[in-house]
Amino acid sequence: MPNTSTESLNTTVTTSSVPTSPASASSASMPKNTATIFNPAKPNIAQESSQADVSQANTNQPYHHKANHNQNRSIEQSSDVTLANSAAIDAPVNAAPKIGFVSLGCPKALVDSERIITELSRDGYQVASDYEGADLVVVNTCGFIESAVQESLDAIGEAISKNGKVIVTGCLGKEADKIRAMHPAVLSVTGAHAYDEVITAVSQHVPKPKRDIDSNYDPKIDLINEAGIKLTPSHYAYLKISEGCNHRCTFCIIPSLRGDLVSRPIDSVMNEAMALKNAGVKELLIISQDTSAYGLDLKYKTSFWNGMPLKSKFYDLCQALNDLGIWVRLHYVYPYPHVDKVVELMGEKKLLPYLDIPFQHASHSVLKAMKRPAHSENTLARIEAWREICPDIVIRSTFVVGFPGETEEDFQCLLDWLVEARLDRVGAFTYSEVEGAVANDLPNHVPEDIKQERYERLMTIQQEISAQKLQEKVGKTLMVLVDEIDEEEGIAICRSYADAPEIDGHVYVDEITAQVKVGQFLTVTIDDASEYDLFASYKG
């Protein structure tokens, strides 16, 4: 990859865990025995609660990147990040009722959690750091696949047993009867992005502080800015531009959980983006269910922002976000022809040259059975065109293995496609039924052992591709951002422009000085590479 990739860009992101040392790294310079999805210390650590956690419990292959980008936050993690980012950080310990928050699922659900926490904080509530100290617990659930449903039900049960007062919201909230049948003690159940309903339910069971009569009311909550309170580190944030989806993929129940596409007007999106920048955010991760369809439902309505007319349209939004002068990373983009113009912006260094595109498969017959949008597109030709426009572009994707009716020929088509496409980042998962999905009724379901065998073959091939592509970076210089410092090992855990937070790889920089801090940009030389990570030196 040419050494022009990051010199004109700025980057930021942190991660909450430290991967264990890959085999190619020296034991003296890397953390010890820390299991993550990248390189687990123990081969049986399979995070079965997520569709995206590509378990390889019965193989010697390492875990790889999450497929649906789960951004789970426990009650402790929600409190920790909220305290770090909240305007009410100095509030008295006993200043107001405390609400515990457990957030499960993808970044879109995380944004919902952030909005609810922001509104609760503005109402005077604090975020509890444990079940025992909470006056009530909100569990934001995921219901995308059966393992996620079970994880959500387990989380509800844990909250009830440890606290007793629980409100449930999120995607699984649509299955209120199922939730109440298993957990009749829940106080309230609402669906996805039901912000007002959650706030109302909380206030009914734990009355909010009153500004005029409550001596414990903290006036600093009035200083919470338009960006709100985030459950991410302070230097990056998810920016949700739309809700719902117009597609009817046969394996997906998102439209039934979150409805059809509803885009935010572009002035609303840009106001939040500017507020986030002003709050110190250096990277915006653009999310939705179908980012490249942004504004379709609004008929690309024109709004005014900063005195300038802007269309609520994917390309126009990318142009406007670029003008903020911070990193913009695009997730959940479908490979429609109009994406080519956005890639041109990337080629001009106006957007982060990174596309997250859920291709899901390569066989036309499987894609047709999935009812995937753009299933007839020649995606290999489109990828080649993108790389001609922007040679530095990084593409990550996800794939379903063992979809009903998938033959060995279909699967071999996918493997051949991967070899030719040479994607930078790949997540995969075996097909599993989810209640309400049309694909459940399709004929010729693939046996579980064949699904697993195909999955392992796919990941072995992709691992080789990833190792080769990262090896090409050895000897080059890259701009990276320090996400975390391992003081004991003397290394900085960083990310380059090619790495999204919590799902992609890292750049490990050794022999750092005490002056290197989290959030700092470093120009480093890449010395070595493993299957998923880079190892670099910094000369100060």
C-alpha positions in Angstrom: 0.0 0.0 0.0 1.5 3.4 -1.0 2.8 5.6 1.8 0.3 8.3 1.1 -2.5 6.7 3.0 -2.5 8.7 6.2 -0.2 11.7 6.0 -3.0 14.0 5.2 -5.5 12.5 7.6 -6.2 12.7 11.3 -7.3 9.7 13.3 -8.6 8.7 16.7 -10.2 5.7 18.6 -9.7 3.7 21.7 -10.4 0.1 22.6 -11.4 -1.5 25.8 -9.3 -4.6 25.6 -5.7 -5.6 24.8 -5.1 -8.4 22.3 -2.8 -11.1 23.3 0.5 -11.5 21.5 0.4 -13.1 18.1 2.9 -15.8 17.4 5.1 -13.5 15.4 5.5 -10.9 18.2 8.2 -11.2 20.8 7.0 -12.1 24.2 8.9 -9.3 25.7 7.0 -6.6 23.9 3.4 -7.7 24.0 0.7 -8.3 26.7 0.3 -11.7 28.2 -2.7 -14.1 28.3 -5.4 -11.6 27.3 -8.1 -13.3 25.2 -9.9 -11.3 22.6 -11.6 -12.1 19.3 -8.4 -11.4 17.5 -6.0 -13.8 19.2 -7.6 -15.7 22.1 -5.3 -16.9 24.8 -7.5 -20.0 25.1 -9.0 -21.7 22.1 -12.4 -22.3 23.7 -13.3 -18.7 24.3 -16.2 -18.5 21.9 -18.5 -15.5 22.4 -21.6 -17.4 21.4 -23.9 -14.6 22.3 -23.3 -12.8 19.0 -23.9 -13.6 15.4 -20.7 -11.7 14.7 -18.3 -13.6 17.0 -16.8 -16.0 14.6 -16.2 -18.9 17.0 -13.4 -21.3 16.2 -13.5 -23.3 19.4 -12.6 -26.5 17.6 -9.8 -25.2 15.5 -6.3 -23.7 15.9 -7.3 -20.6 13.9 -7.6 -17.3 15.7 -10.8 -15.5 16.0 -11.4 -12.8 13.5 -13.3 -9.6 13.2 -16.8 -9.2 14.4 -19.4 -9.4 11.7 -22.2 -7.3 13.1 -20.1 -4.9 15.2 -21.5 -5.7 18.6 -20.8 -2.8 21.0 -22.1 -4.3 24.2 -21.7 -2.2 27.3 -22.1 -3.7 30.8 -23.6 -1.7 33.7 -20.0 -0.9 34.9 -18.7 0.1 31.4 -21.7 2.3 30.8 -21.0 4.1 34.1 -17.3 4.4 33.5 -17.5 6.0 30.1 -20.5 8.2 31.1 -18.6 9.6 34.1 -15.6 10.3 31.9 -17.6 12.1 29.2 -20.4 13.6 31.2 -20.8 17.3 32.1 -22.0 16.1 35.5 -18.7 14.3 36.4 -18.2 16.3 39.6 -21.8 15.7 40.9 -22.1 14.7 44.5 -22.2 11.0 45.1 -25.8 11.1 46.4 -27.0 13.9 44.3 -29.8 12.2 42.4 -31.5 8.8 41.7 -29.2 6.4 39.9 -30.1 4.5 36.8 -28.1 1.4 35.8 -27.7 0.8 32.0 -26.9 -2.4 30.1 -26.6 -1.9 26.4 -26.4 -4.9 24.0 -26.1 -5.2 20.2 -24.8 -3.2 17.4 -23.6 0.5 17.3 -27.1 1.6 16.2 -28.4 0.2 19.5 -25.5 1.9 21.3 -26.6 5.2 19.9 -30.1 4.6 21.2 -28.6 3.9 24.6 -26.5 7.1 24.4 -29.6 9.2 23.6 -31.6 7.7 26.5 -28.8 8.2 29.0 -28.4 11.8 27.7 -32.1 12.6 28.3 -32.0 10.9 31.7 -29.0 12.9 32.7 -30.7 16.1 31.5 -33.6 15.2 33.8 -31.2 15.0 36.7 -30.6 11.3 37.0 -27.1 9.8 37.4 -25.8 6.6 35.9 -25.1 3.8 38.4 -21.9 1.8 38.4 -23.3 -1.4 39.7 -26.7 -3.2 40.2 -26.7 -2.7 44.0 -26.3 1.1 43.7 -29.0 1.6 41.1 -32.5 2.7 41.8 -33.6 1.0 38.6 -31.9 -0.7 35.6 -32.6 -0.3 31.9 -31.6 -3.1 29.6 -31.3 -2.2 25.9 -31.7 -5.6 24.1 -30.7 -7.1 20.8 -33.0 -9.5 18.9 -31.2 -10.0 15.6 -30.5 -13.7 15.9 -31.4 -16.4 18.5 -28.1 -16.3 20.3 -28.5 -12.5 20.7 -32.1 -13.1 22.0 -30.8 -15.5 24.6 -28.1 -13.1 25.6 -30.7 -10.4 26.1 -33.0 -12.6 28.1 -30.1 -13.6 30.3 -29.1 -10.0 30.8 -32.7 -9.2 31.9 -32.6 -12.1 34.3 -29.3 -11.0 35.8 -30.6 -7.4 36.3 -33.8 -8.6 38.0 -31.9 -11.0 40.3 -29.3 -8.3 41.3 -31.5 -5.3 41.4 -35.2 -6.1 41.0 -36.4 -3.0 39.2 -35.9 -3.4 35.5 -37.1 -1.7 32.3 -36.5 -3.4 29.0 -36.1 -1.6 25.7 -34.5 -2.3 22.3 -35.1 -4.7 19.4 -36.2 -7.6 21.5 -38.8 -5.4 23.1 -41.1 -6.2 20.2 -41.3 -9.7 21.7 -42.9 -8.3 24.9 -44.9 -11.5 25.6 -41.8 -13.6 25.4 -40.0 -11.3 27.8 -42.8 -11.2 30.3 -43.4 -14.9 30.1 -39.8 -15.5 31.2 -39.4 -12.4 33.4 -42.8 -11.3 34.7 -41.1 -8.9 37.1 -40.1 -6.4 34.5 -41.7 -3.1 35.0 -42.0 -2.0 31.4 -41.1 -3.2 27.9 -40.6 -1.0 24.8 -39.3 -1.5 21.3 -36.3 -0.1 19.5 -35.6 3.6 19.5 -38.5 4.2 21.9 -36.8 7.1 23.7 -39.7 8.9 25.1 -41.4 5.8 26.3 -38.3 4.7 28.2 -37.9 8.2 29.8 -41.6 8.1 30.9 -41.3 4.6 32.3 -38.2 5.5 34.3 -39.9 8.6 35.8 -43.0 6.6 36.7 -41.0 4.2 38.9 -38.2 6.5 40.0 -39.4 10.2 40.1 -36.9 12.6 38.7 -35.3 15.3 40.8 -37.1 18.7 40.7 -34.9 21.7 40.0 -36.8 24.1 42.2 -37.2 22.0 45.4 -34.5 19.3 45.3 -31.3 20.5 47.0 -29.4 17.6 45.4 -30.2 18.8 41.9 -27.0 19.3 40.0 -27.1 22.4 37.8 -24.2 21.2 35.7 -26.5 18.9 33.8 -27.8 22.0 32.0 -24.3 22.2 30.4 -24.7 18.9 28.5 -24.2 20.0 24.9 -26.0 19.0 21.7 -23.6 16.1 21.2 -25.0 14.4 24.3 -23.4 11.8 26.5 -21.5 9.1 24.7 -20.7 5.5 25.6 -17.6 5.6 23.5 -14.3 7.2 24.4 -14.2 10.9 24.0 -12.3 11.0 20.8 -14.6 9.0 18.6 -18.4 8.7 18.3 -21.1 6.9 16.3 -23.3 9.2 14.2 -26.6 7.5 13.2 -28.0 9.1 10.1 -31.1 7.0 9.6 -33.2 4.3 11.2 -34.8 1.2 9.7 -34.5 -0.4 6.3 -36.5 -0.8 3.1 -34.9 -4.1 2.1 -36.5 -7.4 2.9 -33.5 -9.8 3.1 -34.8 -13.2 3.9 -32.4 -13.8 6.8 -33.0 -10.5 8.5 -35.8 -9.2 10.7 -34.5 -5.7 11.2 -37.4 -4.0 9.3 -39.9 -5.8 11.6 -37.9 -4.6 14.6 -37.0 -1.1 13.5 -39.3 -0.3 10.6 -38.7 1.1 7.2 -36.0 3.6 6.3 -36.4 6.9 8.1 -33.6 9.4 7.4 -32.7 12.3 9.6 -32.7 15.7 7.8 -29.2 16.7 6.8 -29.2 19.8 9.0 -30.0 17.7 12.0 -27.1 15.3 11.2 -24.7 18.1 10.6 -25.7 19.9 13.8 -24.9 16.8 15.8 -21.7 16.3 13.8 -20.5 19.8 14.6 -21.4 19.5 18.2 -19.4 16.3 18.4 -16.4 18.0 16.8 -16.7 20.9 19.2 -16.8 18.4 22.1 -13.4 17.0 21.0 -14.4 14.1 18.8 -11.9 13.4 16.1 -13.5 10.5 14.3 -17.2 10.1 13.3 -18.3 6.6 12.5 -21.4 6.9 10.2 -23.9 4.2 10.8 -27.4 3.2 9.7 -29.0 0.1 8.4 -28.3 1.2 4.8 -26.0 4.2 4.7 -25.9 4.5 0.9 -29.7 4.8 0.8 -29.6 7.9 3.1 -32.3 10.5 2.2 -34.3 8.3 -0.2 -37.3 8.5 2.0 -37.0 12.3 2.2 -36.8 12.5 -1.6 -33.4 14.1 -1.0 -35.0 17.2 0.6 -32.9 20.3 0.7 -32.3 21.9 4.1 -30.1 24.8 5.2 -27.0 24.4 7.4 -24.7 27.2 8.2 -26.5 29.3 5.7 -25.8 26.8 2.8 -28.4 24.6 1.1 -27.7 20.9 1.4 -29.6 17.9 0.1 -30.3 15.0 2.4 -28.4 12.7 0.1 -25.5 10.3 0.7 -22.9 12.1 -1.5 -23.9 15.6 -0.3 -23.7 14.4 3.3 -20.2 13.0 2.8 -19.1 16.2 1.2 -20.4 18.2 4.2 -18.9 15.9 6.8 -15.6 16.1 5.0 -15.6 19.9 5.5 -15.5 19.4 9.3 -11.8 18.4 9.0 -12.1 15.2 11.1 -12.1 11.6 10.2 -15.3 10.2 8.7 -15.6 6.4 8.5 -18.5 4.9 6.6 -20.2 1.7 7.8 -23.0 -0.4 6.3 -22.7 0.8 2.7 -24.4 -1.2 -0.1 -22.4 -1.4 -3.3 -24.7 0.8 -5.5 -23.2 2.6 -8.5 -23.6 6.0 -6.8 -21.0 5.0 -4.2 -18.4 5.5 -6.9 -18.7 9.2 -6.5 -18.1 8.9 -2.8 -15.0 6.8 -3.4 -13.7 9.7 -5.6 -13.9 11.9 -2.5 -11.7 9.3 -0.7 -9.3 9.4 -3.6 -9.0 13.1 -3.1 -8.2 12.5 0.6 -11.6 14.0 1.6 -12.9 11.0 3.3 -11.3 8.2 5.2 -10.6 5.6 2.5 -12.5 2.8 4.3 -15.7 1.1 3.3 -17.7 -1.3 5.4 -19.8 -3.2 2.9 -21.9 -6.3 3.9 -21.6 -8.4 0.7 -22.8 -11.5 2.6 -22.1 -13.9 -0.3 -20.8 -14.1 -3.9 -23.0 -16.8 -5.5 -25.8 -15.2 -7.4 -28.2 -18.0 -6.6 -27.6 -17.6 -2.8 -27.8 -13.8 -3.0 -31.1 -14.1 -4.9 -32.4 -16.4 -2.2 -31.3 -13.9 0.4 -33.1 -11.1 -1.6 -30.0 -9.0 -1.2 -30.1 -5.5 -2.8 -27.7 -5.2 -5.7 -27.4 -9.0 -5.9 -27.0 -8.8 -9.6 -24.1 -6.3 -9.5 -20.7 -7.4 -10.6 -19.1 -6.6 -7.3 -15.6 -7.7 -8.4 -15.7 -5.1 -11.2 -16.9 -2.5 -8.8 -14.1 -3.2 -6.3 -11.6 -3.0 -9.0 -13.0 0.3 -10.2 -12.8 1.6 -6.6 -9.2 0.6 -6.3 -8.4 2.4 -9.5 -10.1 5.6 -8.2 -8.5 5.3 -4.7 -5.6 2.8 -4.5 -5.4 3.2 -0.7 -9.0 2.1 -0.1 -9.6 -0.5 2.6 -12.7 -2.7 2.3 -14.2 -4.8 5.1 -17.2 -7.1 4.8 -19.2 -9.9 6.3 -20.4 -13.2 4.9 -23.0 -15.8 5.8 -21.8 -19.4 5.5 -24.3 -22.2 5.1 -27.4 -20.3 4.0 -30.3 -22.6 3.2 -29.8 -24.1 -0.2 -26.1 -23.2 -0.4 -24.4 -26.0 -2.4 -20.7 -26.8 -2.5 -20.6 -25.1 -5.8 -22.1 -21.9 -4.3 -19.6 -22.0 -1.5 -16.7 -22.5 -3.8 -17.9 -19.5 -5.8 -17.6 -17.5 -2.6 -14.1 -18.8 -1.9 -13.0 -18.0 -5.5 -14.5 -14.5 -5.1 -12.6 -13.9 -1.9 -9.3 -14.9 -3.5 -9.9 -12.5 -6.3 -11.4 -9.7 -4.2 -8.6 -9.7 -1.6 -10.6 -7.8 0.9 -8.7 -6.2 3.8 -11.0 -7.2 6.6 -13.6 -10.0 6.7 -16.0 -11.3 9.3 -18.0 -14.4 8.9 -20.7 -16.4 10.7 -22.6 -19.6 10.0 -26.3 -19.2 9.2 -28.6 -19.6 12.2 -32.4 -19.3 12.2 -34.0 -16.3 13.8 -37.7 -16.2 14.7 -39.7 -14.4 12.0 -37.1 -14.7 9.2 -38.4 -15.8 5.8 -35.3 -17.9 5.3 -36.4 -20.3 8.0 -38.9 -21.7 5.6 -36.5 -22.2 2.6 -35.7 -25.7 1.6 -32.4 -27.6 1.8 -31.0 -26.3 5.1 -27.3 -27.0 5.4 -26.2 -29.4 8.2 -24.4 -27.8 11.1 -21.2 -29.8 10.6 -21.0 -28.7 7.0 -21.6 -25.1 8.0 -18.7 -25.2 10.4 -16.4 -26.9 8.0 -17.1 -24.3 5.3 -16.7 -21.5 7.8 -13.3 -22.8 8.8 -12.2 -23.1 5.1 -13.3 -19.5 4.4 -11.5 -18.1 7.4 -8.3 -20.0 6.6 -8.3 -18.5 3.2 -9.1 -15.0 4.4 -6.4 -15.3 7.1 -3.8 -15.9 4.4 -5.1 -12.9 2.4 -5.0 -10.7 5.5 -1.5 -11.7 6.4 -0.3 -11.0 2.8 -1.9 -7.6 2.7 -0.5 -6.6 6.0 2.9 -7.9 5.1 2.9 -5.4 2.2 2.9 -2.6 4.8 6.2 -3.7 6.4 8.8 -1.0 6.0 6.3 1.8 5.3 5.5 4.7 7.6 2.0 5.3 8.8 0.2 7.9 10.9 -1.4 6.1 13.8 -3.4 7.2 16.8 -2.6 6.0 20.3 -5.7 4.3 21.7 -4.2 2.8 24.9 -0.9 2.6 26.7 0.4 -0.7 28.2 2.8 0.8 30.7 4.0 -2.5 32.0 5.0 -3.7 28.6 6.0 -0.3 27.3 3.9 -0.3 24.2 1.3 1.9 22.6 -1.8 0.2 21.2 -2.8 2.2 18.2 -4.9 2.2 15.0 -4.3 3.3 11.5 -6.9 4.6 9.0 -7.5 1.0 8.1 -8.9 0.0 11.5 -12.3 0.6 12.8 -12.7 0.5 16.6 -13.4 -2.8 18.4 -13.7 -4.8 15.1 -10.5 -4.4 13.2 -6.8 -4.8 14.0 -4.3 -2.7 15.8 -0.8 -1.3 15.4 1.4 -2.1 18.3 4.2 0.4 18.9 7.1 -0.5 21.2 9.9 1.4 22.9 7.6 4.4 23.5 8.6 7.3 25.7 6.7 8.6 28.7 5.7 11.6 26.6 3.4 9.4 24.4 -0.2 9.7 25.5 -3.6 8.3 24.6 -5.1 10.4 21.8 -1.7 11.4 20.4 -0.8 10.9 16.7 2.5 9.2 16.0 4.3 8.6 12.7 5.7 5.1 13.0 7.6 2.6 10.9 6.0 -0.8 10.4 8.5 -3.5 11.3 6.4 -6.7 11.3 2.9 -8.0 10.6 0.8 -10.9 11.8 -2.5 -12.2 10.3 -4.5 -9.2 11.6 -2.2 -6.7 13.3 0.9 -4.6 12.6 4.0 -4.0 14.8 5.9 -0.7 14.6 8.7 1.4 16.1 8.6 5.0 17.0 11.6 7.2 16.9 10.1 10.2 18.8 
